[in-house]
C-alpha cells in the first residue's frame, strides 16, 4: 500500500494523487469552506514545500500513524 513493497522497499509512483472524500450530512458548509481555504493556501506554497520522508511506521495502516521528517531543501 502506498508504494510499499513486500521486501520493505518503496516504489515511487509515477503520480502522487490525493483524494478528498467527504461523507454526506456530516460536515457543514463552513467546514467545506475551511478545507477549501487550507488547500488553496497549501497550493500557494507549492514551490516552497519539498515533501516529507516516513521515518517510522507500523506495518499496517502506516498512513494514519507514521512519523515524518521534512526532506532537505
Secondary structure as GFF3:
##gff-version 3
##sequence-region A 1 73
A	DSSP	alpha_helix	29	44	.	.	.	ID=ss1
A	DSSP	beta_strand	52	56	.	.	.	ID=ss2
A	DSSP	alpha_helix	62	65	.	.	.	ID=ss3
A	DSSP	beta_strand	67	70	.	.	.	ID=ss4
###
